[in-house]
Structure formats: structure tokens, C-alpha cells
């Protein structure tokens, strides 16, 4: 996995080159470009860079999303069953 300390010099070098290229540009363009550079550097630091690590991250992410879908479907099924029971009680009371 890439170390954050290795990314800082690269980001700073890119930012200084970008700043030189943007001489005379509006301030909002410079701020947007700097934010984009820093955001990309953070993404590279957070996400795994080794192939095996990346595969494990995607597998765990997929498992998490599948589990969330199963839980959402189970909750919807329970809500439907509860509504049916309430309707049955109301019909029996009349």
C-alpha cells in the first residue's frame, strides 16, 4: 500500500507546477484545481494500491452492499406482513 509520506512530495510538486501554469487565472479556477489535486492525492492514499489488497477491498465492499440489500428486503417483507395482519384485524372487527 502506498504510504502517505511518499505522496506529499508528489502532490506538492504537482501543485507548484499547476500554480505556475495558472498564473493570471481567476482565483476560483486556482482553488478548484488545488482542491482537485489534493482530493486525488487523498483518494490514492485511502484506497489500496496493491492488486491483492484492491481485490480484497472490492470483495468486502460487494459483500457489504449485498448484506445491506438483504437487510432492506427483509425489513420490507416484515413491514408488509405487519400491514397484512393489521388489515386482517380490522376486517375481523367489522
ZADO-1210 file (C-alpha; in nm, 4 decimals, padded with zeros to 6 digits):
<atoms>
<atom x="00.0000" y="00.0000" z="00.0000" code="UNK" pos="1"/>
<atom x="00.1264" y="00.3462" z="-00.0794" code="UNK" pos="2"/>
<atom x="00.2490" y="00.5438" z="00.2155" code="UNK" pos="3"/>
<atom x="00.1102" y="00.8921" z="00.2687" code="UNK" pos="4"/>
<atom x="00.4592" y="01.0306" z="00.3244" code="UNK" pos="5"/>
<atom x="00.5511" y="00.9321" z="-00.0324" code="UNK" pos="6"/>
<atom x="00.2511" y="01.1168" z="-00.1739" code="UNK" pos="7"/>
<atom x="00.3159" y="01.4552" z="-00.0158" code="UNK" pos="8"/>
<atom x="00.6212" y="01.5478" z="-00.2261" code="UNK" pos="9"/>
<atom x="00.4414" y="01.4404" z="-00.5425" code="UNK" pos="10"/>
<atom x="00.1345" y="01.6442" z="-00.4577" code="UNK" pos="11"/>
<atom x="00.3401" y="01.9490" z="-00.3675" code="UNK" pos="12"/>
<atom x="00.5431" y="01.9216" z="-00.6864" code="UNK" pos="13"/>
<atom x="00.2281" y="01.8925" z="-00.8945" code="UNK" pos="14"/>
<atom x="00.0657" y="02.1827" z="-00.7152" code="UNK" pos="15"/>
<atom x="00.3655" y="02.4103" z="-00.7703" code="UNK" pos="16"/>
<atom x="00.3713" y="02.3234" z="-01.1409" code="UNK" pos="17"/>
<atom x="-00.0030" y="02.3792" z="-01.1594" code="UNK" pos="18"/>
<atom x="00.0305" y="02.7146" z="-00.9844" code="UNK" pos="19"/>
<atom x="00.2918" y="02.8240" z="-01.2363" code="UNK" pos="20"/>
<atom x="00.0680" y="02.7139" z="-01.5242" code="UNK" pos="21"/>
<atom x="-00.2304" y="02.9012" z="-01.3820" code="UNK" pos="22"/>
<atom x="-00.0587" y="03.2384" z="-01.3430" code="UNK" pos="23"/>
<atom x="-00.3164" y="03.5051" z="-01.4129" code="UNK" pos="24"/>
<atom x="-00.6142" y="03.2689" z="-01.3897" code="UNK" pos="25"/>
<atom x="-00.9171" y="03.3622" z="-01.1790" code="UNK" pos="26"/>
<atom x="-00.8908" y="03.2716" z="-00.8126" code="UNK" pos="27"/>
<atom x="-01.1797" y="03.0237" z="-00.8273" code="UNK" pos="28"/>
<atom x="-01.0019" y="02.8250" z="-01.1017" code="UNK" pos="29"/>
<atom x="-00.6874" y="02.8022" z="-00.8916" code="UNK" pos="30"/>
<atom x="-00.8825" y="02.6956" z="-00.5827" code="UNK" pos="31"/>
<atom x="-01.0752" y="02.4340" z="-00.7827" code="UNK" pos="32"/>
<atom x="-00.7577" y="02.2892" z="-00.9324" code="UNK" pos="33"/>
<atom x="-00.5804" y="02.2793" z="-00.5968" code="UNK" pos="34"/>
<atom x="-00.8810" y="02.1103" z="-00.4374" code="UNK" pos="35"/>
<atom x="-00.8895" y="01.8535" z="-00.7160" code="UNK" pos="36"/>
<atom x="-00.5183" y="01.7788" z="-00.6757" code="UNK" pos="37"/>
<atom x="-00.5476" y="01.7367" z="-00.3011" code="UNK" pos="38"/>
<atom x="-00.8631" y="01.5260" z="-00.3371" code="UNK" pos="39"/>
<atom x="-00.6945" y="01.2914" z="-00.5822" code="UNK" pos="40"/>
<atom x="-00.3954" y="01.2595" z="-00.3506" code="UNK" pos="41"/>
<atom x="-00.6232" y="01.1678" z="-00.0606" code="UNK" pos="42"/>
<atom x="-00.8068" y="00.9090" z="-00.2699" code="UNK" pos="43"/>
<atom x="-00.4775" y="00.7483" z="-00.3654" code="UNK" pos="44"/>
<atom x="-00.3714" y="00.7400" z="-00.0001" code="UNK" pos="45"/>
<atom x="-00.7004" y="00.5860" z="00.1188" code="UNK" pos="46"/>
<atom x="-00.7631" y="00.3206" z="-00.1458" code="UNK" pos="47"/>
<atom x="-00.5296" y="00.0217" z="-00.1569" code="UNK" pos="48"/>
<atom x="-00.2752" y="00.0177" z="-00.4384" code="UNK" pos="49"/>
<atom x="-00.1586" y="-00.3454" z="-00.4327" code="UNK" pos="50"/>
<atom x="-00.3631" y="-00.5738" z="-00.6575" code="UNK" pos="51"/>
<atom x="-00.4417" y="-00.8282" z="-00.3829" code="UNK" pos="52"/>
<atom x="-00.5416" y="-00.5536" z="-00.1411" code="UNK" pos="53"/>
<atom x="-00.7582" y="-00.3877" z="-00.4022" code="UNK" pos="54"/>
<atom x="-00.9328" y="-00.7176" z="-00.4779" code="UNK" pos="55"/>
<atom x="-00.9979" y="-00.7769" z="-00.1078" code="UNK" pos="56"/>
<atom x="-01.1367" y="-00.4238" z="-00.0704" code="UNK" pos="57"/>
<atom x="-01.3790" y="-00.4688" z="-00.3618" code="UNK" pos="58"/>
<atom x="-01.4868" y="-00.8128" z="-00.2365" code="UNK" pos="59"/>
<atom x="-01.5624" y="-00.6766" z="00.1099" code="UNK" pos="60"/>
<atom x="-01.7425" y="-00.3771" z="-00.0411" code="UNK" pos="61"/>
<atom x="-01.9588" y="-00.6073" z="-00.2535" code="UNK" pos="62"/>
<atom x="-02.0357" y="-00.8304" z="00.0464" code="UNK" pos="63"/>
<atom x="-02.1345" y="-00.5228" z="00.2466" code="UNK" pos="64"/>
<atom x="-02.3693" y="-00.3969" z="-00.0264" code="UNK" pos="65"/>
<atom x="-02.5275" y="-00.7408" z="-00.0692" code="UNK" pos="66"/>
<atom x="-02.5834" y="-00.7676" z="00.3062" code="UNK" pos="67"/>
<atom x="-02.7434" y="-00.4226" z="00.3133" code="UNK" pos="68"/>
<atom x="-02.9764" y="-00.5238" z="00.0297" code="UNK" pos="69"/>
<atom x="-03.0742" y="-00.8435" z="00.2125" code="UNK" pos="70"/>
<atom x="-03.1486" y="-00.6491" z="00.5298" code="UNK" pos="71"/>
<atom x="-03.3513" y="-00.3895" z="00.3392" code="UNK" pos="72"/>
<atom x="-03.5551" y="-00.6624" z="00.1680" code="UNK" pos="73"/>
<atom x="-03.6141" y="-00.8415" z="00.4984" code="UNK" pos="74"/>
<atom x="-03.7346" y="-00.5187" z="00.6623" code="UNK" pos="75"/>
<atom x="-03.9706" y="-00.4510" z="00.3697" code="UNK" pos="76"/>
<atom x="-04.1075" y="-00.8031" z="00.3966" code="UNK" pos="77"/>
<atom x="-04.1704" y="-00.7588" z="00.7695" code="UNK" pos="78"/>
<atom x="-04.3463" y="-00.4271" z="00.7111" code="UNK" pos="79"/>
<atom x="-04.5696" y="-00.5921" z="00.4502" code="UNK" pos="80"/>
<atom x="-04.6558" y="-00.8781" z="00.6869" code="UNK" pos="81"/>
<atom x="-04.7403" y="-00.6332" z="00.9656" code="UNK" pos="82"/>
<atom x="-04.9694" y="-00.4350" z="00.7354" code="UNK" pos="83"/>
<atom x="-05.1479" y="-00.7557" z="00.6338" code="UNK" pos="84"/>
<atom x="-05.2037" y="-00.8541" z="00.9977" code="UNK" pos="85"/>
<atom x="-05.3425" y="-00.5097" z="01.0778" code="UNK" pos="86"/>
<atom x="-05.5772" y="-00.5284" z="00.7817" code="UNK" pos="87"/>
<atom x="-05.6926" y="-00.8725" z="00.8949" code="UNK" pos="88"/>
<atom x="-05.7691" y="-00.7471" z="01.2454" code="UNK" pos="89"/>
<atom x="-05.9641" y="-00.4514" z="01.1117" code="UNK" pos="90"/>
<atom x="-06.1656" y="-00.6730" z="00.8824" code="UNK" pos="91"/>
<atom x="-06.2436" y="-00.9093" z="01.1757" code="UNK" pos="92"/>
<atom x="-06.3610" y="-00.6225" z="01.3939" code="UNK" pos="93"/>
<atom x="-06.6234" y="-00.5068" z="01.1458" code="UNK" pos="94"/>
</atoms>
